[in-house]
Amino acid sequence: MDEQARREYWRSNLRLMAVLLTIWALVSFGAGIIFVDALNNIEIAGFPLGFWFAQQGSIITFVILIAVYVWRMDKLDKRYGIDEYEEEVHHS
């Protein structure tokens, strides 16, 4: 991979991370802290929604975002012809 392709790959990676971390921050701080009072008016399984987001929602969202990151990075790796298994063989 040439230098230009490496830069494009890295920019795409950084853009993806920025979007996913922004979503996580909005869910964690927004739903769990800032909008907790408004969300507490809604109940799920007997628990206020704001409480649920503060306790469970942000964690579940983070795990989902990790899965999305892995999925998107696999697509990005394929687009740029990167094979992590091939790299491991060459470095072993």
PDB file of N, CA, C and O in Angstrom, chain B, residues numbered from 101:
ATOM      1  N   MET B 101       0.854  -1.173   0.000  1.00  0.00           N
ATOM      2  CA  MET B 101       0.000   0.000   0.000  1.00  0.00           C
ATOM      3  C   MET B 101       0.899   1.234   0.000  1.00  0.00           C
ATOM      4  O   MET B 101       1.838   1.330   0.790  1.00  0.00           O
ATOM      5  N   ASP B 102       0.603   2.167  -0.886  1.00  0.00           N
ATOM      6  CA  ASP B 102       1.423   3.378  -0.962  1.00  0.00           C
ATOM      7  C   ASP B 102       1.028   4.369   0.139  1.00  0.00           C
ATOM      8  O   ASP B 102       0.052   4.162   0.860  1.00  0.00           O
ATOM      9  N   GLU B 103       1.789   5.424   0.247  1.00  0.00           N
ATOM     10  CA  GLU B 103       1.596   6.407   1.330  1.00  0.00           C
ATOM     11  C   GLU B 103       0.227   7.089   1.258  1.00  0.00           C
ATOM     12  O   GLU B 103      -0.402   7.316   2.292  1.00  0.00           O
ATOM     13  N   GLN B 104      -0.236   7.414   0.061  1.00  0.00           N
ATOM     14  CA  GLN B 104      -1.541   8.059  -0.099  1.00  0.00           C
ATOM     15  C   GLN B 104      -2.664   7.131   0.374  1.00  0.00           C
ATOM     16  O   GLN B 104      -3.589   7.572   1.057  1.00  0.00           O
ATOM     17  N   ALA B 105      -2.584   5.871   0.018  1.00  0.00           N
ATOM     18  CA  ALA B 105      -3.603   4.899   0.441  1.00  0.00           C
ATOM     19  C   ALA B 105      -3.576   4.728   1.957  1.00  0.00           C
ATOM     20  O   ALA B 105      -4.628   4.597   2.582  1.00  0.00           O
ATOM     21  N   ARG B 106      -2.392   4.726   2.551  1.00  0.00           N
ATOM     22  CA  ARG B 106      -2.282   4.631   4.013  1.00  0.00           C
ATOM     23  C   ARG B 106      -2.953   5.808   4.701  1.00  0.00           C
ATOM     24  O   ARG B 106      -3.648   5.643   5.704  1.00  0.00           O
ATOM     25  N   ARG B 107      -2.740   6.985   4.157  1.00  0.00           N
ATOM     26  CA  ARG B 107      -3.370   8.182   4.740  1.00  0.00           C
ATOM     27  C   ARG B 107      -4.892   8.123   4.625  1.00  0.00           C
ATOM     28  O   ARG B 107      -5.602   8.450   5.576  1.00  0.00           O
ATOM     29  N   GLU B 108      -5.386   7.708   3.472  1.00  0.00           N
ATOM     30  CA  GLU B 108      -6.838   7.588   3.283  1.00  0.00           C
ATOM     31  C   GLU B 108      -7.415   6.539   4.235  1.00  0.00           C
ATOM     32  O   GLU B 108      -8.473   6.741   4.831  1.00  0.00           O
ATOM     33  N   TYR B 109      -6.712   5.428   4.367  1.00  0.00           N
ATOM     34  CA  TYR B 109      -7.143   4.361   5.280  1.00  0.00           C
ATOM     35  C   TYR B 109      -7.205   4.888   6.715  1.00  0.00           C
ATOM     36  O   TYR B 109      -8.183   4.658   7.425  1.00  0.00           O
ATOM     37  N   TRP B 110      -6.157   5.592   7.133  1.00  0.00           N
ATOM     38  CA  TRP B 110      -6.109   6.124   8.495  1.00  0.00           C
ATOM     39  C   TRP B 110      -7.185   7.172   8.719  1.00  0.00           C
ATOM     40  O   TRP B 110      -7.813   7.188   9.778  1.00  0.00           O
ATOM     41  N   ARG B 111      -7.416   8.057   7.738  1.00  0.00           N
ATOM     42  CA  ARG B 111      -8.484   9.062   7.856  1.00  0.00           C
ATOM     43  C   ARG B 111      -9.843   8.395   7.993  1.00  0.00           C
ATOM     44  O   ARG B 111     -10.671   8.817   8.799  1.00  0.00           O
ATOM     45  N   SER B 112     -10.068   7.355   7.203  1.00  0.00           N
ATOM     46  CA  SER B 112     -11.342   6.635   7.293  1.00  0.00           C
ATOM     47  C   SER B 112     -11.510   6.002   8.662  1.00  0.00           C
ATOM     48  O   SER B 112     -12.602   6.023   9.231  1.00  0.00           O
ATOM     49  N   ASN B 113     -10.435   5.442   9.191  1.00  0.00           N
ATOM     50  CA  ASN B 113     -10.454   4.839  10.524  1.00  0.00           C
ATOM     51  C   ASN B 113     -10.761   5.896  11.585  1.00  0.00           C
ATOM     52  O   ASN B 113     -11.605   5.676  12.454  1.00  0.00           O
ATOM     53  N   LEU B 114     -10.095   7.017  11.519  1.00  0.00           N
ATOM     54  CA  LEU B 114     -10.318   8.095  12.490  1.00  0.00           C
ATOM     55  C   LEU B 114     -11.738   8.646  12.405  1.00  0.00           C
ATOM     56  O   LEU B 114     -12.355   8.942  13.428  1.00  0.00           O
ATOM     57  N   ARG B 115     -12.256   8.784  11.189  1.00  0.00           N
ATOM     58  CA  ARG B 115     -13.621   9.276  11.002  1.00  0.00           C
ATOM     59  C   ARG B 115     -14.620   8.304  11.628  1.00  0.00           C
ATOM     60  O   ARG B 115     -15.555   8.723  12.310  1.00  0.00           O
ATOM     61  N   LEU B 116     -14.422   7.011  11.395  1.00  0.00           N
ATOM     62  CA  LEU B 116     -15.291   5.997  11.979  1.00  0.00           C
ATOM     63  C   LEU B 116     -15.239   6.047  13.503  1.00  0.00           C
ATOM     64  O   LEU B 116     -16.277   6.019  14.164  1.00  0.00           O
ATOM     65  N   MET B 117     -14.026   6.120  14.062  1.00  0.00           N
ATOM     66  CA  MET B 117     -13.893   6.192  15.523  1.00  0.00           C
ATOM     67  C   MET B 117     -14.566   7.442  16.079  1.00  0.00           C
ATOM     68  O   MET B 117     -15.221   7.376  17.119  1.00  0.00           O
ATOM     69  N   ALA B 118     -14.418   8.569  15.410  1.00  0.00           N
ATOM     70  CA  ALA B 118     -15.026   9.814  15.881  1.00  0.00           C
ATOM     71  C   ALA B 118     -16.553   9.709  15.900  1.00  0.00           C
ATOM     72  O   ALA B 118     -17.197  10.153  16.851  1.00  0.00           O
ATOM     73  N   VAL B 119     -17.123   9.129  14.861  1.00  0.00           N
ATOM     74  CA  VAL B 119     -18.584   8.978  14.804  1.00  0.00           C
ATOM     75  C   VAL B 119     -19.062   8.051  15.914  1.00  0.00           C
ATOM     76  O   VAL B 119     -20.020   8.369  16.619  1.00  0.00           O
ATOM     77  N   LEU B 120     -18.402   6.907  16.074  1.00  0.00           N
ATOM     78  CA  LEU B 120     -18.830   5.938  17.085  1.00  0.00           C
ATOM     79  C   LEU B 120     -18.647   6.471  18.505  1.00  0.00           C
ATOM     80  O   LEU B 120     -19.502   6.246  19.360  1.00  0.00           O
ATOM     81  N   LEU B 121     -17.557   7.167  18.763  1.00  0.00           N
ATOM     82  CA  LEU B 121     -17.347   7.737  20.096  1.00  0.00           C
ATOM     83  C   LEU B 121     -18.335   8.871  20.383  1.00  0.00           C
ATOM     84  O   LEU B 121     -18.740   9.068  21.529  1.00  0.00           O
ATOM     85  N   THR B 122     -18.718   9.612  19.349  1.00  0.00           N
ATOM     86  CA  THR B 122     -19.723  10.653  19.525  1.00  0.00           C
ATOM     87  C   THR B 122     -21.073  10.041  19.898  1.00  0.00           C
ATOM     88  O   THR B 122     -21.770  10.537  20.783  1.00  0.00           O
ATOM     89  N   ILE B 123     -21.428   8.960  19.210  1.00  0.00           N
ATOM     90  CA  ILE B 123     -22.680   8.262  19.545  1.00  0.00           C
ATOM     91  C   ILE B 123     -22.629   7.773  20.989  1.00  0.00           C
ATOM     92  O   ILE B 123     -23.590   7.944  21.740  1.00  0.00           O
ATOM     93  N   TRP B 124     -21.509   7.164  21.377  1.00  0.00           N
ATOM     94  CA  TRP B 124     -21.376   6.654  22.750  1.00  0.00           C
ATOM     95  C   TRP B 124     -21.480   7.793  23.765  1.00  0.00           C
ATOM     96  O   TRP B 124     -22.141   7.647  24.792  1.00  0.00           O
ATOM     97  N   ALA B 125     -20.832   8.923  23.485  1.00  0.00           N
ATOM     98  CA  ALA B 125     -20.886  10.056  24.402  1.00  0.00           C
ATOM     99  C   ALA B 125     -22.307  10.602  24.527  1.00  0.00           C
ATOM    100  O   ALA B 125     -22.760  10.934  25.622  1.00  0.00           O
ATOM    101  N   LEU B 126     -23.001  10.691  23.396  1.00  0.00           N
ATOM    102  CA  LEU B 126     -24.381  11.180  23.439  1.00  0.00           C
ATOM    103  C   LEU B 126     -25.277  10.248  24.246  1.00  0.00           C
ATOM    104  O   LEU B 126     -26.120  10.706  25.017  1.00  0.00           O
ATOM    105  N   VAL B 127     -25.097   8.955  24.070  1.00  0.00           N
ATOM    106  CA  VAL B 127     -25.913   8.004  24.824  1.00  0.00           C
ATOM    107  C   VAL B 127     -25.526   8.033  26.297  1.00  0.00           C
ATOM    108  O   VAL B 127     -26.394   8.095  27.167  1.00  0.00           O
ATOM    109  N   SER B 128     -24.234   7.988  26.577  1.00  0.00           N
ATOM    110  CA  SER B 128     -23.780   7.932  27.972  1.00  0.00           C
ATOM    111  C   SER B 128     -24.109   9.206  28.741  1.00  0.00           C
ATOM    112  O   SER B 128     -24.732   9.159  29.801  1.00  0.00           O
ATOM    113  N   PHE B 129     -23.688  10.336  28.200  1.00  0.00           N
ATOM    114  CA  PHE B 129     -23.889  11.591  28.910  1.00  0.00           C
ATOM    115  C   PHE B 129     -25.277  12.165  28.666  1.00  0.00           C
ATOM    116  O   PHE B 129     -25.920  12.681  29.581  1.00  0.00           O
ATOM    117  N   GLY B 130     -25.730  12.069  27.418  1.00  0.00           N
ATOM    118  CA  GLY B 130     -27.040  12.622  27.088  1.00  0.00           C
ATOM    119  C   GLY B 130     -28.167  11.887  27.779  1.00  0.00           C
ATOM    120  O   GLY B 130     -28.908  12.466  28.574  1.00  0.00           O
ATOM    121  N   ALA B 131     -28.292  10.594  27.468  1.00  0.00           N
ATOM    122  CA  ALA B 131     -29.407   9.818  28.021  1.00  0.00           C
ATOM    123  C   ALA B 131     -29.202   9.492  29.490  1.00  0.00           C
ATOM    124  O   ALA B 131     -30.171   9.447  30.248  1.00  0.00           O
ATOM    125  N   GLY B 132     -27.959   9.263  29.910  1.00  0.00           N
ATOM    126  CA  GLY B 132     -27.695   8.853  31.288  1.00  0.00           C
ATOM    127  C   GLY B 132     -27.570   9.987  32.284  1.00  0.00           C
ATOM    128  O   GLY B 132     -27.729   9.771  33.485  1.00  0.00           O
ATOM    129  N   ILE B 133     -27.284  11.208  31.804  1.00  0.00           N
ATOM    130  CA  ILE B 133     -27.054  12.324  32.736  1.00  0.00           C
ATOM    131  C   ILE B 133     -27.912  13.548  32.381  1.00  0.00           C
ATOM    132  O   ILE B 133     -28.698  14.017  33.204  1.00  0.00           O
ATOM    133  N   ILE B 134     -27.757  14.054  31.164  1.00  0.00           N
ATOM    134  CA  ILE B 134     -28.391  15.322  30.799  1.00  0.00           C
ATOM    135  C   ILE B 134     -29.914  15.197  30.688  1.00  0.00           C
ATOM    136  O   ILE B 134     -30.645  16.033  31.220  1.00  0.00           O
ATOM    137  N   PHE B 135     -30.391  14.157  29.998  1.00  0.00           N
ATOM    138  CA  PHE B 135     -31.830  13.999  29.766  1.00  0.00           C
ATOM    139  C   PHE B 135     -32.467  12.982  30.704  1.00  0.00           C
ATOM    140  O   PHE B 135     -33.569  12.500  30.440  1.00  0.00           O
ATOM    141  N   VAL B 136     -31.781  12.650  31.798  1.00  0.00           N
ATOM    142  CA  VAL B 136     -32.259  11.595  32.692  1.00  0.00           C
ATOM    143  C   VAL B 136     -33.631  11.928  33.282  1.00  0.00           C
ATOM    144  O   VAL B 136     -34.478  11.041  33.392  1.00  0.00           O
ATOM    145  N   ASP B 137     -33.864  13.160  33.656  1.00  0.00           N
ATOM    146  CA  ASP B 137     -35.147  13.522  34.265  1.00  0.00           C
ATOM    147  C   ASP B 137     -36.298  13.334  33.282  1.00  0.00           C
ATOM    148  O   ASP B 137     -37.345  12.801  33.648  1.00  0.00           O
ATOM    149  N   ALA B 138     -36.112  13.764  32.046  1.00  0.00           N
ATOM    150  CA  ALA B 138     -37.159  13.597  31.035  1.00  0.00           C
ATOM    151  C   ALA B 138     -37.372  12.119  30.710  1.00  0.00           C
ATOM    152  O   ALA B 138     -38.507  11.670  30.547  1.00  0.00           O
ATOM    153  N   LEU B 139     -36.286  11.375  30.617  1.00  0.00           N
ATOM    154  CA  LEU B 139     -36.400   9.947  30.295  1.00  0.00           C
ATOM    155  C   LEU B 139     -36.991   9.137  31.444  1.00  0.00           C
ATOM    156  O   LEU B 139     -37.588   8.084  31.218  1.00  0.00           O
ATOM    157  N   ASN B 140     -36.830   9.615  32.664  1.00  0.00           N
ATOM    158  CA  ASN B 140     -37.375   8.883  33.809  1.00  0.00           C
ATOM    159  C   ASN B 140     -38.903   8.869  33.827  1.00  0.00           C
ATOM    160  O   ASN B 140     -39.500   8.112  34.592  1.00  0.00           O
ATOM    161  N   ASN B 141     -39.544   9.696  32.994  1.00  0.00           N
ATOM    162  CA  ASN B 141     -41.004   9.670  32.874  1.00  0.00           C
ATOM    163  C   ASN B 141     -41.490   8.440  32.102  1.00  0.00           C
ATOM    164  O   ASN B 141     -42.674   8.107  32.136  1.00  0.00           O
ATOM    165  N   ILE B 142     -40.565   7.770  31.408  1.00  0.00           N
ATOM    166  CA  ILE B 142     -40.890   6.567  30.645  1.00  0.00           C
ATOM    167  C   ILE B 142     -40.340   5.369  31.416  1.00  0.00           C
ATOM    168  O   ILE B 142     -39.202   5.396  31.885  1.00  0.00           O
ATOM    169  N   GLU B 143     -41.146   4.326  31.544  1.00  0.00           N
ATOM    170  CA  GLU B 143     -40.702   3.131  32.266  1.00  0.00           C
ATOM    171  C   GLU B 143     -40.589   1.945  31.331  1.00  0.00           C
ATOM    172  O   GLU B 143     -41.413   1.761  30.434  1.00  0.00           O
ATOM    173  N   ILE B 144     -39.557   1.143  31.552  1.00  0.00           N
ATOM    174  CA  ILE B 144     -39.366  -0.118  30.841  1.00  0.00           C
ATOM    175  C   ILE B 144     -39.181  -1.196  31.891  1.00  0.00           C
ATOM    176  O   ILE B 144     -38.253  -1.131  32.697  1.00  0.00           O
ATOM    177  N   ALA B 145     -40.063  -2.190  31.884  1.00  0.00           N
ATOM    178  CA  ALA B 145     -40.026  -3.297  32.846  1.00  0.00           C
ATOM    179  C   ALA B 145     -40.009  -2.782  34.289  1.00  0.00           C
ATOM    180  O   ALA B 145     -39.378  -3.385  35.157  1.00  0.00           O
ATOM    181  N   GLY B 146     -40.698  -1.674  34.541  1.00  0.00           N
ATOM    182  CA  GLY B 146     -40.806  -1.136  35.887  1.00  0.00           C
ATOM    183  C   GLY B 146     -39.661  -0.227  36.303  1.00  0.00           C
ATOM    184  O   GLY B 146     -39.652   0.279  37.426  1.00  0.00           O
ATOM    185  N   PHE B 147     -38.689  -0.010  35.409  1.00  0.00           N
ATOM    186  CA  PHE B 147     -37.563   0.860  35.729  1.00  0.00           C
ATOM    187  C   PHE B 147     -37.638   2.129  34.895  1.00  0.00           C
ATOM    188  O   PHE B 147     -37.988   2.071  33.717  1.00  0.00           O
ATOM    189  N   PRO B 148     -37.313   3.278  35.487  1.00  0.00           N
ATOM    190  CA  PRO B 148     -37.283   4.525  34.711  1.00  0.00           C
ATOM    191  C   PRO B 148     -36.236   4.433  33.597  1.00  0.00           C
ATOM    192  O   PRO B 148     -35.132   3.937  33.821  1.00  0.00           O
ATOM    193  N   LEU B 149     -36.579   4.908  32.407  1.00  0.00           N
ATOM    194  CA  LEU B 149     -35.695   4.804  31.252  1.00  0.00           C
ATOM    195  C   LEU B 149     -34.360   5.514  31.480  1.00  0.00           C
ATOM    196  O   LEU B 149     -33.323   5.014  31.046  1.00  0.00           O
ATOM    197  N   GLY B 150     -34.363   6.663  32.148  1.00  0.00           N
ATOM    198  CA  GLY B 150     -33.108   7.368  32.438  1.00  0.00           C
ATOM    199  C   GLY B 150     -32.191   6.546  33.319  1.00  0.00           C
ATOM    200  O   GLY B 150     -30.984   6.487  33.084  1.00  0.00           O
ATOM    201  N   PHE B 151     -32.758   5.913  34.331  1.00  0.00           N
ATOM    202  CA  PHE B 151     -31.987   5.030  35.204  1.00  0.00           C
ATOM    203  C   PHE B 151     -31.426   3.859  34.403  1.00  0.00           C
ATOM    204  O   PHE B 151     -30.266   3.482  34.571  1.00  0.00           O
ATOM    205  N   TRP B 152     -32.259   3.282  33.527  1.00  0.00           N
ATOM    206  CA  TRP B 152     -31.827   2.147  32.725  1.00  0.00           C
ATOM    207  C   TRP B 152     -30.650   2.532  31.840  1.00  0.00           C
ATOM    208  O   TRP B 152     -29.681   1.780  31.743  1.00  0.00           O
ATOM    209  N   PHE B 153     -30.722   3.713  31.179  1.00  0.00           N
ATOM    210  CA  PHE B 153     -29.617   4.153  30.331  1.00  0.00           C
ATOM    211  C   PHE B 153     -28.346   4.365  31.148  1.00  0.00           C
ATOM    212  O   PHE B 153     -27.253   4.019  30.700  1.00  0.00           O
ATOM    213  N   ALA B 154     -28.486   4.927  32.331  1.00  0.00           N
ATOM    214  CA  ALA B 154     -27.308   5.171  33.165  1.00  0.00           C
ATOM    215  C   ALA B 154     -26.672   3.859  33.616  1.00  0.00           C
ATOM    216  O   ALA B 154     -25.449   3.768  33.727  1.00  0.00           O
ATOM    217  N   GLN B 155     -27.497   2.839  33.879  1.00  0.00           N
ATOM    218  CA  GLN B 155     -26.981   1.580  34.411  1.00  0.00           C
ATOM    219  C   GLN B 155     -26.657   0.559  33.323  1.00  0.00           C
ATOM    220  O   GLN B 155     -25.630  -0.113  33.412  1.00  0.00           O
ATOM    221  N   GLN B 156     -27.483   0.426  32.322  1.00  0.00           N
ATOM    222  CA  GLN B 156     -27.335  -0.630  31.326  1.00  0.00           C
ATOM    223  C   GLN B 156     -27.159  -0.105  29.899  1.00  0.00           C
ATOM    224  O   GLN B 156     -26.347  -0.623  29.133  1.00  0.00           O
ATOM    225  N   GLY B 157     -27.912   0.905  29.563  1.00  0.00           N
ATOM    226  CA  GLY B 157     -27.957   1.374  28.177  1.00  0.00           C
ATOM    227  C   GLY B 157     -26.631   1.805  27.606  1.00  0.00           C
ATOM    228  O   GLY B 157     -26.307   1.476  26.465  1.00  0.00           O
ATOM    229  N   SER B 158     -25.854   2.542  28.390  1.00  0.00           N
ATOM    230  CA  SER B 158     -24.569   3.005  27.865  1.00  0.00           C
ATOM    231  C   SER B 158     -23.594   1.844  27.677  1.00  0.00           C
ATOM    232  O   SER B 158     -22.784   1.857  26.750  1.00  0.00           O
ATOM    233  N   ILE B 159     -23.668   0.853  28.544  1.00  0.00           N
ATOM    234  CA  ILE B 159     -22.792  -0.316  28.413  1.00  0.00           C
ATOM    235  C   ILE B 159     -23.188  -1.137  27.191  1.00  0.00           C
ATOM    236  O   ILE B 159     -22.331  -1.541  26.405  1.00  0.00           O
ATOM    237  N   ILE B 160     -24.479  -1.380  27.035  1.00  0.00           N
ATOM    238  CA  ILE B 160     -24.958  -2.144  25.878  1.00  0.00           C
ATOM    239  C   ILE B 160     -24.640  -1.397  24.585  1.00  0.00           C
ATOM    240  O   ILE B 160     -24.233  -2.004  23.594  1.00  0.00           O
ATOM    241  N   THR B 161     -24.828  -0.082  24.599  1.00  0.00           N
ATOM    242  CA  THR B 161     -24.506   0.726  23.422  1.00  0.00           C
ATOM    243  C   THR B 161     -23.025   0.615  23.085  1.00  0.00           C
ATOM    244  O   THR B 161     -22.667   0.495  21.913  1.00  0.00           O
ATOM    245  N   PHE B 162     -22.163   0.652  24.092  1.00  0.00           N
ATOM    246  CA  PHE B 162     -20.726   0.552  23.862  1.00  0.00           C
ATOM    247  C   PHE B 162     -20.370  -0.800  23.242  1.00  0.00           C
ATOM    248  O   PHE B 162     -19.555  -0.853  22.321  1.00  0.00           O
ATOM    249  N   VAL B 163     -20.954  -1.872  23.719  1.00  0.00           N
ATOM    250  CA  VAL B 163     -20.682  -3.206  23.163  1.00  0.00           C
ATOM    251  C   VAL B 163     -21.163  -3.279  21.710  1.00  0.00           C
ATOM    252  O   VAL B 163     -20.477  -3.841  20.857  1.00  0.00           O
ATOM    253  N   ILE B 164     -22.330  -2.716  21.431  1.00  0.00           N
ATOM    254  CA  ILE B 164     -22.827  -2.686  20.052  1.00  0.00           C
ATOM    255  C   ILE B 164     -21.901  -1.877  19.161  1.00  0.00           C
ATOM    256  O   ILE B 164     -21.629  -2.270  18.026  1.00  0.00           O
ATOM    257  N   LEU B 165     -21.413  -0.742  19.670  1.00  0.00           N
ATOM    258  CA  LEU B 165     -20.503   0.096  18.888  1.00  0.00           C
ATOM    259  C   LEU B 165     -19.181  -0.619  18.614  1.00  0.00           C
ATOM    260  O   LEU B 165     -18.585  -0.413  17.557  1.00  0.00           O
ATOM    261  N   ILE B 166     -18.717  -1.443  19.533  1.00  0.00           N
ATOM    262  CA  ILE B 166     -17.510  -2.242  19.282  1.00  0.00           C
ATOM    263  C   ILE B 166     -17.762  -3.197  18.125  1.00  0.00           C
ATOM    264  O   ILE B 166     -16.921  -3.331  17.236  1.00  0.00           O
ATOM    265  N   ALA B 167     -18.921  -3.865  18.130  1.00  0.00           N
ATOM    266  CA  ALA B 167     -19.266  -4.786  17.045  1.00  0.00           C
ATOM    267  C   ALA B 167     -19.361  -4.044  15.709  1.00  0.00           C
ATOM    268  O   ALA B 167     -18.898  -4.549  14.686  1.00  0.00           O
ATOM    269  N   VAL B 168     -19.956  -2.855  15.716  1.00  0.00           N
ATOM    270  CA  VAL B 168     -20.053  -2.052  14.496  1.00  0.00           C
ATOM    271  C   VAL B 168     -18.662  -1.652  14.022  1.00  0.00           C
ATOM    272  O   VAL B 168     -18.389  -1.673  12.822  1.00  0.00           O
ATOM    273  N   TYR B 169     -17.781  -1.288  14.946  1.00  0.00           N
ATOM    274  CA  TYR B 169     -16.413  -0.911  14.580  1.00  0.00           C
ATOM    275  C   TYR B 169     -15.690  -2.083  13.908  1.00  0.00           C
ATOM    276  O   TYR B 169     -15.034  -1.903  12.882  1.00  0.00           O
ATOM    277  N   VAL B 170     -15.808  -3.262  14.478  1.00  0.00           N
ATOM    278  CA  VAL B 170     -15.153  -4.443  13.905  1.00  0.00           C
ATOM    279  C   VAL B 170     -15.704  -4.713  12.505  1.00  0.00           C
ATOM    280  O   VAL B 170     -14.942  -4.968  11.572  1.00  0.00           O
ATOM    281  N   TRP B 171     -17.024  -4.657  12.364  1.00  0.00           N
ATOM    282  CA  TRP B 171     -17.660  -4.905  11.074  1.00  0.00           C
ATOM    283  C   TRP B 171     -17.205  -3.887  10.021  1.00  0.00           C
ATOM    284  O   TRP B 171     -16.852  -4.256   8.901  1.00  0.00           O
ATOM    285  N   ARG B 172     -17.218  -2.604  10.394  1.00  0.00           N
ATOM    286  CA  ARG B 172     -16.816  -1.552   9.447  1.00  0.00           C
ATOM    287  C   ARG B 172     -15.328  -1.616   9.119  1.00  0.00           C
ATOM    288  O   ARG B 172     -14.935  -1.363   7.980  1.00  0.00           O
ATOM    289  N   MET B 173     -14.494  -1.953  10.111  1.00  0.00           N
ATOM    290  CA  MET B 173     -13.059  -2.056   9.845  1.00  0.00           C
ATOM    291  C   MET B 173     -12.744  -3.245   8.940  1.00  0.00           C
ATOM    292  O   MET B 173     -11.829  -3.173   8.120  1.00  0.00           O
ATOM    293  N   ASP B 174     -13.490  -4.331   9.080  1.00  0.00           N
ATOM    294  CA  ASP B 174     -13.307  -5.455   8.154  1.00  0.00           C
ATOM    295  C   ASP B 174     -13.604  -5.024   6.728  1.00  0.00           C
ATOM    296  O   ASP B 174     -12.880  -5.385   5.800  1.00  0.00           O
ATOM    297  N   LYS B 175     -14.680  -4.243   6.555  1.00  0.00           N
ATOM    298  CA  LYS B 175     -15.006  -3.732   5.222  1.00  0.00           C
ATOM    299  C   LYS B 175     -13.917  -2.785   4.718  1.00  0.00           C
ATOM    300  O   LYS B 175     -13.544  -2.829   3.546  1.00  0.00           O
ATOM    301  N   LEU B 176     -13.413  -1.932   5.604  1.00  0.00           N
ATOM    302  CA  LEU B 176     -12.361  -0.990   5.225  1.00  0.00           C
ATOM    303  C   LEU B 176     -11.077  -1.737   4.861  1.00  0.00           C
ATOM    304  O   LEU B 176     -10.409  -1.389   3.887  1.00  0.00           O
ATOM    305  N   ASP B 177     -10.735  -2.761   5.641  1.00  0.00           N
ATOM    306  CA  ASP B 177      -9.555  -3.563   5.343  1.00  0.00           C
ATOM    307  C   ASP B 177      -9.665  -4.214   3.968  1.00  0.00           C
ATOM    308  O   ASP B 177      -8.699  -4.229   3.206  1.00  0.00           O
ATOM    309  N   LYS B 178     -10.833  -4.748   3.654  1.00  0.00           N
ATOM    310  CA  LYS B 178     -11.031  -5.377   2.344  1.00  0.00           C
ATOM    311  C   LYS B 178     -10.901  -4.359   1.222  1.00  0.00           C
ATOM    312  O   LYS B 178     -10.323  -4.650   0.174  1.00  0.00           O
ATOM    313  N   ARG B 179     -11.448  -3.146   1.447  1.00  0.00           N
ATOM    314  CA  ARG B 179     -11.373  -2.111   0.416  1.00  0.00           C
ATOM    315  C   ARG B 179      -9.925  -1.739   0.116  1.00  0.00           C
ATOM    316  O   ARG B 179      -9.586  -1.453  -1.032  1.00  0.00           O
ATOM    317  N   TYR B 180      -9.075  -1.739   1.130  1.00  0.00           N
ATOM    318  CA  TYR B 180      -7.683  -1.355   0.935  1.00  0.00           C
ATOM    319  C   TYR B 180      -6.752  -2.559   0.790  1.00  0.00           C
ATOM    320  O   TYR B 180      -5.533  -2.399   0.726  1.00  0.00           O
ATOM    321  N   GLY B 181      -7.322  -3.756   0.739  1.00  0.00           N
ATOM    322  CA  GLY B 181      -6.524  -4.951   0.507  1.00  0.00           C
ATOM    323  C   GLY B 181      -5.649  -5.345   1.676  1.00  0.00           C
ATOM    324  O   GLY B 181      -4.560  -5.886   1.484  1.00  0.00           O
ATOM    325  N   ILE B 182      -6.109  -5.080   2.881  1.00  0.00           N
ATOM    326  CA  ILE B 182      -5.333  -5.422   4.073  1.00  0.00           C
ATOM    327  C   ILE B 182      -5.829  -6.753   4.613  1.00  0.00           C
ATOM    328  O   ILE B 182      -7.029  -6.955   4.797  1.00  0.00           O
ATOM    329  N   ASP B 183      -4.892  -7.660   4.864  1.00  0.00           N
ATOM    330  CA  ASP B 183      -5.224  -8.964   5.426  1.00  0.00           C
ATOM    331  C   ASP B 183      -4.386  -9.149   6.685  1.00  0.00           C
ATOM    332  O   ASP B 183      -3.179  -9.377   6.606  1.00  0.00           O
ATOM    333  N   GLU B 184      -5.035  -9.048   7.860  1.00  0.00           N
ATOM    334  CA  GLU B 184      -4.304  -9.113   9.118  1.00  0.00           C
ATOM    335  C   GLU B 184      -3.626 -10.455   9.321  1.00  0.00           C
ATOM    336  O   GLU B 184      -2.572 -10.523   9.953  1.00  0.00           O
ATOM    337  N   TYR B 185      -4.209 -11.521   8.797  1.00  0.00           N
ATOM    338  CA  TYR B 185      -3.615 -12.845   8.968  1.00  0.00           C
ATOM    339  C   TYR B 185      -2.342 -12.973   8.147  1.00  0.00           C
ATOM    340  O   TYR B 185      -1.376 -13.604   8.576  1.00  0.00           O
ATOM    341  N   GLU B 186      -2.347 -12.377   6.976  1.00  0.00           N
ATOM    342  CA  GLU B 186      -1.155 -12.372   6.140  1.00  0.00           C
ATOM    343  C   GLU B 186      -0.032 -11.591   6.825  1.00  0.00           C
ATOM    344  O   GLU B 186       1.130 -11.991   6.761  1.00  0.00           O
ATOM    345  N   GLU B 187      -0.375 -10.481   7.480  1.00  0.00           N
ATOM    346  CA  GLU B 187       0.620  -9.686   8.201  1.00  0.00           C
ATOM    347  C   GLU B 187       1.226 -10.478   9.344  1.00  0.00           C
ATOM    348  O   GLU B 187       2.430 -10.383   9.584  1.00  0.00           O
ATOM    349  N   GLU B 188       0.422 -11.258  10.056  1.00  0.00           N
ATOM    350  CA  GLU B 188       0.934 -12.042  11.187  1.00  0.00           C
ATOM    351  C   GLU B 188       1.936 -13.072  10.717  1.00  0.00           C
ATOM    352  O   GLU B 188       2.933 -13.315  11.397  1.00  0.00           O
ATOM    353  N   VAL B 189       1.695 -13.690   9.561  1.00  0.00           N
ATOM    354  CA  VAL B 189       2.602 -14.701   9.029  1.00  0.00           C
ATOM    355  C   VAL B 189       3.938 -14.077   8.664  1.00  0.00           C
ATOM    356  O   VAL B 189       4.986 -14.670   8.919  1.00  0.00           O
ATOM    357  N   HIS B 190       3.918 -12.900   8.077  1.00  0.00           N
ATOM    358  CA  HIS B 190       5.153 -12.233   7.684  1.00  0.00           C
ATOM    359  C   HIS B 190       5.982 -11.745   8.873  1.00  0.00           C
ATOM    360  O   HIS B 190       7.206 -11.652   8.782  1.00  0.00           O
ATOM    361  N   HIS B 191       5.316 -11.436   9.984  1.00  0.00           N
ATOM    362  CA  HIS B 191       6.030 -10.908  11.152  1.00  0.00           C
ATOM    363  C   HIS B 191       6.443 -11.987  12.126  1.00  0.00           C
ATOM    364  O   HIS B 191       7.184 -11.705  13.068  1.00  0.00           O
ATOM    365  N   SER B 192       5.989 -13.221  11.932  1.00  0.00           N
ATOM    366  CA  SER B 192       6.298 -14.299  12.863  1.00  0.00           C
ATOM    367  C   SER B 192       7.698 -14.828  12.670  1.00  0.00           C
ATOM    368  O   SER B 192       8.115 -15.743  13.379  1.00  0.00           O
TER     369      SER B 192
END
